[in-house]
Amino acid sequence: MIRVTTGDVVRQLVSRGVFELKKDAEYQISIKNEQIVVNKNGSAEIAYLGNTLESVIQLADMFKKIGTKEQQKQINAALADLVTIGDYWNEV
């Protein structure tokens, strides 16, 4: 089983620029109450996804349909980083 912490999840998403405002995107990603949140521009939060590796997998799946190419690349890169981190911790 791959182990990553909540801190690992947030750090990787931040480092890949996932939370930066995307001017051409219909949906934005943010953090609220220590959870990943997806917002539709001009409306309230639409999804609270949690703060685990599974949350990032759900985010990647969701943004295959609704995200921009930039968002998809950033999320997938963060997910790849998290899997690598998780594998590293399993070897220790």
Secondary structure, 3 states (H helix, E strand, C coil): CCCCCHHHHHHHHHHCCCCCCCCCCCEEEEEECCEEEEEECCCCEEEEEECCHHHHHHHHHHHHHHCCHHHHHHHHHHHHHHHHHHHHHHHC
